[in-house]
C-alpha cells in the first residue's frame, strides 16, 4: 500500500450526537485546523482537534476523570476496509483501503483506549489511493468516576494525496527503527520515534527479510520499499518466505532482529549482516 498524506476535514454530515448529559458543541475553529468540543460543563467534555502534520485528529479528554474510550472507524458509503489499532505513545492508527464505488457500507474496526483526564491521544491515518472518501468515526466511552458517557458519530471527508517529490526519495539515513507485528506477517521500517509512523519522513529504502523462528530463510535480493507503512511478506518477490518475520535488513544500515519472532517488538538497533565485510 503506497503511503498517502491524509487530510481530515469536517464533513457536512454528522450522524448521531455527542452525548454528555445534555451536552452541546462549545467551539468550532477552522483556520489551520478544526476543533470541536462537546461540553456538559466546564470540567467535562471531549475535544476533537484536527492537528497539523501528516493528518491526524487529536482526541483530548477534558472530562473530570479518566475516560475509557472506544473508537470505531468505517467507510460509510464505499466498498473497502479500514483497520484501526492502538499504538504506543498514546496513538491510534487508521489504515484505509478503498475498493471504490459500490453503494454499500464498508467494513468497520474498533479499538479501545484509556485516556487520563487532561491527556490526549492522536489519531494517525493513511490510505492507499489518491482522491476523496468519507471516513466515519464513532466515539463511545464512559468516565467511571462520574458515570458520564460519550456516544458520538462524525463523518469526515478524507483527501488522500501522495507527495510525489518525496514518495520515492531514499531515506536510509533517516531510519530510526523497525516495528515487528508478531505473528502477523508484516513489519514497518520507521523514520520517526513514533511507532505508528506519523510525522516521519516519507520515502524508500532497500530492504530484505529474514523469516522463520530462527531467521534462516532470507529473501533472494533487496527490494525497494516504502517506509512508515506496512510491509508484508508478499511485498518481497520470494515464494519460499514464510512467517514469522525474524529480521529486516536495511541496506546501508544492517539487520534489525526481532528478539522473539512471533511476538510484537520494536527494535532500534541494527547489527551488521553476515555478508558484511
VENRADA-V843515 format. One record per residue. N is the residue number from 1. RES is the residue in one letter. SS is DSSP state (H for helix, E for strand, L for the rest). PHI is phi in degrees with one decimal (* if undefined). PSI is psi in degrees with one decimal (* if undefined). Layout:
# VENRADA-V843515
<<N/RES/SS/PHI/PSI> <N/RES/SS/PHI/PSI>>
This chain:
# VENRADA-V843515
<<1/X/L/*/120.4> <2/X/L/-71.1/139.0> <3/X/L/-77.0/132.8> <4/X/L/-120.6/146.7> <5/X/E/-70.9/135.7> <6/X/E/-120.7/120.9> <7/X/E/-109.0/121.4> <8/X/E/-97.9/121.6> <9/X/E/-120.1/146.4> <10/X/E/-63.3/124.0> <11/X/L/-81.9/170.9> <12/X/L/-74.4/-19.7> <13/X/L/-101.5/140.8> <14/X/L/-143.2/109.6> <15/X/L/-94.5/146.0> <16/X/L/75.8/-166.6> <17/X/L/-148.5/141.8> <18/X/L/-68.9/120.0> <19/X/L/-112.1/105.2> <20/X/L/-130.5/85.4> <21/X/L/64.0/-118.9> <22/X/L/-107.2/39.5> <23/X/L/-61.6/161.5> <24/X/E/-151.9/164.6> <25/X/E/-66.2/133.9> <26/X/E/-104.7/-29.1> <27/X/E/-156.5/146.1> <28/X/E/-131.5/128.3> <29/X/E/-129.0/123.1> <30/X/L/-136.7/47.7> <31/X/L/-91.6/-75.1> <32/X/L/-94.5/-27.0> <33/X/L/-145.0/-176.0> <34/X/L/-122.7/127.8> <35/X/E/-120.7/125.8> <36/X/E/-125.5/119.7> <37/X/E/-114.2/137.0> <38/X/E/-115.6/124.7> <39/X/E/-124.4/135.6> <40/X/E/-96.8/-46.5> <41/X/E/-150.9/-176.9> <42/X/L/-66.7/-15.3> <43/X/L/-106.8/-0.5> <44/X/E/-140.7/97.3> <45/X/E/-163.7/161.5> <46/X/E/-104.0/131.3> <47/X/E/-107.0/135.4> <48/X/E/-121.9/122.0> <49/X/E/-132.7/125.1> <50/X/E/-73.7/120.9> <51/X/E/-93.3/167.4> <52/X/L/-80.7/171.1> <53/X/L/102.7/-138.5> <54/X/L/-82.8/9.4> <55/X/L/95.3/90.8> <56/X/E/-148.8/160.8> <57/X/E/-111.1/131.0> <58/X/E/-96.7/126.4> <59/X/E/-100.4/121.2> <60/X/E/-116.2/127.6> <61/X/E/-85.8/104.8> <62/X/L/-110.3/19.8> <63/X/L/-75.6/167.1> <64/X/L/-89.3/49.1> <65/X/L/170.2/167.0> <66/X/L/-69.7/140.7> <67/X/E/-110.5/123.1> <68/X/E/-92.8/110.9> <69/X/E/-120.5/136.4> <70/X/E/-108.7/127.3> <71/X/E/-110.6/124.1> <72/X/E/-115.1/131.1> <73/X/E/-114.5/140.5> <74/X/E/-152.4/156.5> <75/X/L/-98.9/105.6> <76/X/L/-73.6/-24.1> <77/X/L/-139.2/25.6> <78/X/L/-147.2/155.5> <79/X/E/-80.5/134.4> <80/X/E/163.6/-167.6> <81/X/E/-136.7/148.8> <82/X/E/-126.5/146.0> <83/X/E/-129.0/128.5> <84/X/E/-127.3/137.2> <85/X/E/-149.9/151.6> <86/X/E/-86.0/129.5> <87/X/E/-104.2/175.8> <88/X/L/-71.9/172.1> <89/X/L/63.0/33.2> <90/X/L/57.1/48.9> <91/X/E/-127.1/150.0> <92/X/E/-122.1/127.6> <93/X/E/-112.1/134.1> <94/X/E/-116.0/126.7> <95/X/E/-109.4/130.3> <96/X/E/-113.5/123.6> <97/X/E/-121.7/105.6> <98/X/E/-100.6/130.4> <99/X/E/-98.0/8.5> <100/X/E/75.9/177.4> <101/X/L/-4.2/-14.2> <102/X/L/-74.1/143.2> <103/X/L/-84.4/77.1> <104/X/L/-153.1/156.0> <105/X/L/-65.9/136.3> <106/X/L/-82.5/169.1> <107/X/L/-64.5/153.7> <108/X/E/-122.0/169.6> <109/X/E/-151.3/148.9> <110/X/E/-130.8/156.6> <111/X/E/-146.9/146.7> <112/X/E/-106.6/139.9> <113/X/E/-137.2/151.9> <114/X/E/-110.0/122.5> <115/X/E/-117.4/113.2> <116/X/L/-62.2/156.3> <117/X/L/-59.2/134.8> <118/X/L/81.8/-3.8> <119/X/L/-103.0/170.3> <120/X/E/-130.1/160.3> <121/X/E/-132.5/134.7> <122/X/E/-95.9/138.1> <123/X/E/-101.5/113.6> <124/X/E/-99.9/141.3> <125/X/E/-140.6/150.0> <126/X/E/-147.9/155.3> <127/X/E/-138.9/172.4> <128/X/L/-108.1/-2.2> <129/X/L/-139.9/151.2> <130/X/L/-72.5/154.1> <131/X/E/119.7/-168.7> <132/X/E/-112.8/146.7> <133/X/E/-154.8/163.8> <134/X/E/-95.1/139.6> <135/X/E/-125.7/120.1> <136/X/E/-99.6/122.2> <137/X/E/-113.1/128.8> <138/X/E/-115.5/131.2> <139/X/E/-116.9/116.7> <140/X/E/-131.5/140.3> <141/X/E/179.4/-177.0> <142/X/E/-151.5/146.1> <143/X/E/-98.4/110.1> <144/X/L/-60.7/-38.4> <145/X/L/-62.7/-32.0> <146/X/L/-115.5/-13.9> <147/X/L/76.2/6.6> <148/X/E/-73.1/139.0> <149/X/E/-122.7/158.4> <150/X/E/-126.8/135.7> <151/X/E/-151.0/98.6> <152/X/E/-139.7/133.7> <153/X/E/-120.8/125.5> <154/X/E/-131.2/137.3> <155/X/E/-99.9/127.8> <156/X/E/-108.6/149.1> <157/X/E/-91.3/127.1> <158/X/E/-107.8/123.6> <159/X/E/-106.8/114.7> <160/X/E/-101.4/118.6> <161/X/E/-133.1/129.5> <162/X/L/-91.5/133.1> <163/X/L/-85.4/96.1> <164/X/H/-62.5/-31.1> <165/X/H/-69.0/-29.2> <166/X/H/-105.0/-16.6> <167/X/H/-60.8/-33.7> <168/X/L/-113.7/15.2> <169/X/L/-75.0/137.2> <170/X/E/-72.3/124.6> <171/X/L/-123.3/31.9> <172/X/H/-54.8/-39.5> <173/X/H/-72.6/-6.1> <174/X/H/-107.1/2.4> <175/X/L/-67.9/129.5> <176/X/L/-102.3/-39.7> <177/X/E/-170.3/175.1> <178/X/E/-126.3/133.7> <179/X/E/-104.6/125.0> <180/X/E/-101.7/138.9> <181/X/E/-104.1/30.9> <182/X/L/66.0/-129.4> <183/X/L/-66.9/-20.3> <184/X/L/-66.7/144.1> <185/X/L/-90.2/55.3> <186/X/E/-149.2/157.8> <187/X/E/-142.0/173.0> <188/X/E/-136.4/133.3> <189/X/E/-93.3/121.4> <190/X/E/-110.8/138.1> <191/X/L/-108.9/28.4> <192/X/L/-149.5/157.6> <193/X/L/-73.1/-14.1> <194/X/L/-75.9/119.7> <195/X/L/-67.2/-18.6> <196/X/L/-82.4/-15.6> <197/X/L/97.0/-5.7> <198/X/L/-69.0/146.4> <199/X/L/67.3/14.1> <200/X/L/-90.3/173.2> <201/X/L/-81.8/123.6> <202/X/L/-76.7/154.2> <203/X/L/154.5/-158.3> <204/X/E/-131.8/160.8> <205/X/E/-139.0/165.4> <206/X/E/-97.7/125.5> <207/X/E/-141.1/157.4> <208/X/E/-137.5/159.5> <209/X/E/-107.3/150.7> <210/X/E/-119.6/123.2> <211/X/E/-122.0/167.4> <212/X/L/93.7/162.3> <213/X/L/-58.8/-31.4> <214/X/L/-104.4/-0.2> <215/X/L/69.2/29.0> <216/X/L/-83.0/-14.8> <217/X/E/-107.1/122.5> <218/X/E/-120.5/153.3> <219/X/L/-66.3/151.9> <220/X/L/-66.2/-31.6> <221/X/L/-152.2/168.7> <222/X/L/-73.5/142.5> <223/X/E/-117.7/144.5> <224/X/E/-80.2/119.5> <225/X/E/-131.3/157.7> <226/X/E/-86.3/144.7> <227/X/L/-87.1/164.3> <228/X/L/61.9/25.9> <229/X/L/-147.3/164.2> <230/X/L/-64.0/132.0> <231/X/E/-115.8/120.2> <232/X/E/-100.3/159.5> <233/X/H/-54.9/-36.1> <234/X/H/-65.8/-17.0> <235/X/H/-71.3/-13.5> <236/X/L/-108.4/125.8> <237/X/L/-77.7/76.0> <238/X/L/-156.0/111.2> <239/X/L/-71.6/-14.3> <240/X/L/-84.2/-8.7> <241/X/L/-78.3/132.1> <242/X/L/-139.3/147.2> <243/X/L/-67.1/164.2> <244/X/L/-81.4/162.8> <245/X/E/-81.4/120.6> <246/X/E/-97.2/-22.1> <247/X/E/-166.1/159.0> <248/X/E/-131.2/124.4> <249/X/E/-99.9/123.1> <250/X/E/-101.3/118.4> <251/X/L/-58.7/130.6> <252/X/L/93.9/-10.0> <253/X/L/-120.2/-57.4> <254/X/E/139.6/-162.7> <255/X/E/-103.1/124.6> <256/X/E/-92.8/114.1> <257/X/E/-107.3/128.7> <258/X/L/-74.0/119.0> <259/X/L/-66.7/-18.2> <260/X/L/-143.3/79.6> <261/X/L/-53.5/136.2> <262/X/L/101.6/-13.0> <263/X/L/-117.4/153.4> <264/X/E/-78.3/130.5> <265/X/E/-149.1/154.3> <266/X/E/-116.3/125.5> <267/X/E/-118.2/125.1> <268/X/L/-112.3/7.5> <269/X/L/-126.4/136.2> <270/X/L/-113.1/150.9> <271/X/E/-118.5/156.6> <272/X/L/-60.3/146.9> <273/X/L/-76.5/162.9> <274/X/L/-64.0/-22.4> <275/X/L/-83.7/-8.8> <276/X/L/-71.8/146.6> <277/X/L/-88.3/*>>
